[in-house]
């Protein structure tokens, strides 16, 4: 049994003096305070296509009435034919149910957007036990899908200034996914080359060349096309008032934090903590390493390695690379990769299961070679958690660098309902730079004219965070909290040895982040 007395006796959050949590709740309040409006031209395009029975390729669901009619069973059919028809009818019934669910969800989101199309509104946020923030409205918010994000804009507009249009263009190319390893200068030049397509997309989204529809994020790309068209056609581009949010994404942010924690030089370079003229792409780097392994195995006669020729793609392993730092197991990774292989029509179905296993093992192996310090730290975290739970019969606890206490709530035993986290009142400090800011985990949004300011603050705060002795502080906290709990002398000694064994760090200079253009890009 796990000792749950701490849950019954007090709330962990309420046990912390409110002034120690000011930083956490100030950040939450900043996200709450961002006002939003609906991008009406984009909403009109989306609603029009929705009313015209949607488009599966553009993620606008088709109504269930468009599902093919189920085949009928005739008396002259053989038992085998009747059984085949029954199977098809079952599949079509499931398909119709899924179509109905997707269509109703889209209708609800578009109805909310249409209801508030003339209003200014806000998204109140909640903080989960780990310190992650989420908007409270569950169905329509900026964490939503490509369609939802495309119809949201900042209520507050700001002039583009000297570099705002450049950042709009770079953002547009980022959304397409076409120039992942190109510099910002190259992305900007590419946008200028495609200006005729951008303007055509803005003016004739459904009847023109429809360049935007080939993008990774088509609807956000179309929204960016329309904003760029408005800006370049304005009488004074620098004075053009822009409400459009530009996103800056971390380069696999989980790995960025692990690389910084362990001062892992090779890992830090692969996730853009080091300043390069062009960005690195860790997903492509891992895919290339996996492909080298596959080539060797294929040459040695491995059948699955041979079957995978041409299929070791960035998209196939991306989710696995992204989530491995969040405790992804090989079991979970295998199903992630399996889903990707199933989405490739030309990949042979009979080899999907074995191929997913092969790629899972190869991806994990290549990640461990690329991020040696990350692997050491992860193993230490796992060992510490295992020792605490087994020798102390207590859930693992820690305190974040922002003084937020975290208590791991996962149990195999009976579920315990914890008292919800209360938003404490605290003296609110407005952001120093005075810029509009919202986030989707490791994706940060601001006005085009303020991207450089936001990037500078992100780099400074990342360096400040990881300049703290985070691992050493964690070790000290766990030793004080759990070190003397085991009554058995041997177990106590083993626990203390484990908790005090902080992984050694590499040689990466954290200050390099200050000059890294593509740390967030």
N, C-alpha and C positions, 0 to 999 in steps of 0.2 A: 504493500500500500504506500501511496505517496502522501506525505504530510501536507494537508491543504489548510492547516489552521490559519495560515497567513491570509488566505482568501476570505475566511469566515470572520476574521477579527478586524480587518481594516482594509481600506483601499490603498494599494501601493502608491498611486498618484497622490492621494490626499495626505499621505504621510510625509511628502516632500514640501518644505516651505515654499510658498507661492513665488517668492522673489527669485528662487533658483530656476523656475520654469519660465521666467519672463521671455527669454530668447526664443523658446519653443513656441509660445503662444503669440508672441509678436509676429513670428513668421506665418503662423496660421491666420492671424488677422490681416496681414498684408494680402494673402491670397483671397480672403473673403471680400476685401475692399475693392477689388478690380471690377468696374462696371462693364457690362457687355451690351451689344445690340445685335440684331439680326442683319445679315448681309442680304438685303431684299432681292437684288438681281439674281443672286445664286439660288435663293429659295424659290424664286419663280421658275428657274430652269429645272430644278429638281422636282418640284410639284408637277410641272407640265409632263415630264417624262414618267413620273409615277402614275399620273392619270391616263397616260397612253399605254398602260399595262407594263411599264418598267422595262428594264434591260439587265439581264443576269450578268453580262460582261462588265457593267458599270455599277454593280452592287445595288441596283434599284430593283427590289424583289417584284416578281410577277405575281398577280393575284392567283389564288388557288383555282379559279375558274379556268386558267390556262393549262392546268394539268391535263395530260391526255386522258381520254375516257378509258376506263378499264375494259379489257377484252371480254367477250362473252363466251360462255361455255355452251357448246351445241351438243345435242344428243348423240350425234354420229362420231364424236371424238373418242379416241382410245383413252384408257385410264392414265397413261403416261402424258398424253396431250392435255387432259383435264388438270393433272397435277401441275404441269408447266404453266397453265393459265392461272391457276390459283396462286402460284408463286409470284407471277407478274402482277396480279391484282393486289397482293400483299405489298409489293414494292411500290406500286402506284399509290396505294392508300397512305403509306408512310411518306412518300414524296409530297402528296397533297397536304398532309398534316404539317410538314416542314414548311411548305410554301405559305400556308395560312399563318403560321407562327411568324415567319419573317415579314410577311406583308402587314400583319397587324402591328408588329413592332415599328416598322417604318412609318405606318400611318399615324401611330401615336406620337412619334418623334416629330414628324412634320406638322402635326396638329398643334403641338406645343410651340414650335417655332412660329407657326402662322398666328397663334394667339398673341405672341409677344413681339410681333414684327414691328410694331410702332412704339415699343417701350424700351426703357433702360432697365436692366435686371442684373442681379448678382447671384453668384453661386456660393452659398455658405459651405465651409469645409469641415470635415471631421478628421480627427487624428487617431490612427489605430495604435495598437499596443507597441508596434515597432518604431513609431514616429513617422510613418508614411501618411501622407495627406490625400484625401479623396473628397470630391464634391458630394454634398448630401443628396441633391436631386439625382435619382438613380438612372433616369431614362434619357435625359438630354443635358449634356454638359461637355466641356472641352476635352474630357478624357475619352470622348466617344470615337466613333469610326470616322473614316475619311469624309463621308457625306456630312455628318454632323459638324465636324470641324470646319468644313468649307462654308457653312452658313453662319459662322460666328465671327464677330469683329469686336474690337475695343470700342466702348462708347466714347472714350476720350480720343480725339484726333490730334496729331502733332504734325508740323511741317516736315517734309522729307529731309530737308537740309542737303548738305553737299554729298553725303554718301548713302542716303536713304534709298534712292533708286537702285544703286549698285547692290545693296543688300536684298532688295526685293527680287532682283534678277538672280542673284546667287541662291536665294531661298527657292525660287522657282525650279532651278536646275537641280537643287538638292531633292526636291519632291519627285522629280522624274526618275531618280536613281541611275542616271545615265553617265555621270562623271564622278564616281565615288573616289577615284584615286587622282583626280585632277585638282590642281591648285585653285584657289578662289579666282585668281587672275584668268585662268583657263576657263573656269565655269562662267565668268562674266563675259568673256569673249564669245563663248558658245551661245550664251543668251542673246548677245547682239546679232550673231549670225542667224539666229532663228526668230528675229523680231517679227518678220512677216508672218510666221506661223503663230506666234504668240498673239498678234493682233487679229489674225483670222479666227483663232480659237475664241478670243474675247467677243468678236462681233457675230460669229456664226458657229456657236458651239455644236449644234446638231446638224447643220446643213453645209458646213464648210469642209476644210481638210481634216478636221477633228484630230489634230496633232495631240491635243491634251489627253485623248482617251488611251494612248499607249503608255501613259505615265504609271509609275508605281502607286502614286496617290492621285488618281485622275481628277477628283472633284476639287481637292485643294489646289491642284495645278491650274484648273480652270479659274478658280477664284483669284489666284495670283496673276494669271493672264489678264483678267479684267482690271485688276488694280494697276498693273503696269500700263495697260492701254489708257486708263484714265490719267495716269501721271504724265506719260509722254505727250499726251494731247492737251495737257493743261497749259495755260499761258505762261506759267513760271513753275518749273518742276520743283525747285527747291522750296517754294512756298506752298506747294500742293499739300493739303491737309489729308493725312493718311490715317485710317483707322485699322489698317490691316496688321495682324500679328505676324512677326517673323520668328521662326523657331530655330533654336540652336541645340543640337543633340550631343550628348556625351558619346565618346567612341567606346561603346560597351562599358558603361560607367561602373558596373560591378567590378570588372577586371581592372579598371583605372584605380579604384580604391584599394584593391588587393595589391596591385603593383606598387602603389605609394606606401602602403603599410609595410611591405617587405623590401622597399627600395630595390625592386627587381628591375634591373637595367634593360634587359632584353624585352621583358613584358611591358615595361613603361614605354619603350619605343614603339611597340606594336599597337598600342592604344593611344598614341598621340600625346603622351605626357612630355615628349621630347620635341623640340622645334625642328621640323623638317620643312623644306620648300613646298612639298606636296603631301597630302594626308596619307597616312597608313590606313589600311583596312584589315583589321584583325580577322574578320570572317573569311576574306579572300586568302589571307596568309595561312590560316589553318587549313582551308580547302586545298591549297597548294601542297602543304605538307602531307595531308592525307592522300593526295594524288600521287605523291612520290612513293609513299608506302604501297599504294595500290599497284603502281607500275612494277615495283620489285616483286610483289606477291604474284602478279599476273605472269611475269616472266618465269617465275618458279612453278607455274602450273596451277595456281589457285583458281578454281572455276568461278567463284563469286567475284573475285578481283577482276577477272576477265569480263564477266557480265557487266560490271560497273563502269567499263570504259565509256567515257563521255558523260557520265552521270554524277561524278563527284563535283557538285556545283555549290557555289556560295549559299544559295537559298536552302539547299538540302541540310546543311549543317549549321546554319546561322542560329536558329533558336536554341540548339544544344549548346553552342559556344556561349550564347548570351546568358543562359540560365544555369550553367554549371557552377557559377559562384554562389548560387542561392540554394545549394544543397541538392541539386539534381542527381538522381540515381541513374545507374545504367539502365534500369528497367524503364524509367521515365524517358530517358534519352532515346531508347530504342523505339518507343512509340512515337516520339516526335519525328524521328527520321523516317519511320515507316509511313507516317501521314504524308510527308513530303514526296516520298517515292511513289505513293499511290496517286499523287497529283500529276505525275509525269506520264502521259498517255502511252508513250513508246517504251516505257520500262516494263519488262516482262513480269506479269503478275506472279508467276510461280516462283520467282526468285526474290520477291519483296521482303519476306520474313528473314531469310538468311542474309540478304544484303543489308538490312537494317542493323542486324547484329554485328556484321563486319564493320560497317561505318561507325557504329557506336564505339567499339573497341579502338578503332583507329583514331577517332576524334579525341577520345579521352587521353590516349597515349600521346598524341601530338600536343595537346594542351598542356600536359604535365611537362613536356620537354621545353615548351615555350615559356611557361610561367612556373619556374621552379620554386621561387619563394612563395607564390600563391598556394601551391600544393602543400608546402610545409605548414603554412598558417592554417589552411583548411583542416589539415590532419590534426593539428594541435587543438583547434576549436572542437573538433569532433571527439577527440580523446578526452578533453576536459569535461565536455557535456556528459559523456558516457560515464566517466569516473564520478562526477557529482551525483548523477541520478542513481547510480548503483551503490555508492558508499554512503550517501547522505539521505537518500529517499526524499529529495527535494527537487523542485523544478529549478532550472538554471536561471540566474538573474545576472543582469549587468546594468551599467549606467552609461549612456551615450556621452560623447564629448560636450553635448549641450545640456547635460545634467538631467536628461529624461530617463527615469528608471524603467527598465524593461524586464518583464517576467515572462518566461516561456510558458504559454498556457496549454500546450499540447499534451494530452494524456491518452493512454490506452484504456484507462479505467473510466468510471462513470464521469460524465460531463458535468462540470460545475459552471453555473452561470455567474459571471463576474459583474460587479456593479460597473456601469458604463463610465467611461472617462468623462469627467466634467471639465468644461472649458473654464478655467480660473480667470478671474479678473486680474488684470495687471496693468501697470502704467505702460501705455503704448508709445513706442518710439517709431516715428515714421522713417522709411528708408532714407539713408543719407543722400543717395544720388538723385532721389526724386523721380525715378523712372517707373513706368507701368511694368508690372512683372507678374506673371503667373507661371505655373509649372505643371508638367505631366511627368512626375517622377524625375527622370534625368533629361527631360526635354524642357528647355526654358524659353519663354515667349516674352517679347517686348516689341516696341515700335521700331520700324526700320532705322530711324535716326539715332536710336539708342543702343543698337547692337554692340558697338565697340565698347560702350560703357559697361554693359552687362557682362560682356566677355572678360573685361579687365577685373570686374568684381568677382566673377566666378573663379578666375585663376588665383586671385589673392586669397579668397576664402578657402579654396582647396589647399593651398600651401599652408595657411594658418591652421587648418584642421589637422593636417598630417604632420605638422611640426610638433604637435603634442605627442607625448609618449603614450600613444593609445594602447598598444599591446602591453606595455609595462604597467600602465594604470589598471588595465583589465586583470592582469595577473595579481596585482596587489589587492584589488577588490575581491576577487574570488578566494584568495588565500584568507583574507579577513572574514569573509562571509561563510566559507565552507570548510576551511582548513582544519578546524578543531572539532568538527561534528562527529566524524567516525569514532566510535568507542574503541574499536580494535586498533592497537598500536601500529600493526603492520599496514592495515588499510589506510590509516591516517598518514603514515609516512609516504605511501605510494601516491595518495591524493596530492599531498603537498609537493612532492617531486614533480608530478605532472603539471600542476597549476603554475609552478615557478619556472617551468622550462620554456621560456619565451623564445620563439624561433629567431635565429640570427638573421640580420638584414644584409641586403646587397649594397652595391656602390652607387646606385642612382642618386643624382643630385636633384633634390626636390625643387630647388629654385629654377630648374630648367622649364618648369611648367609656366613660369611667368612670361616666357617668350614663345610659347607654343600656340601658334595660330589655330591649329585644328584640335586643340583640347576639347572645346565645344565648337561645333561648326555645322 
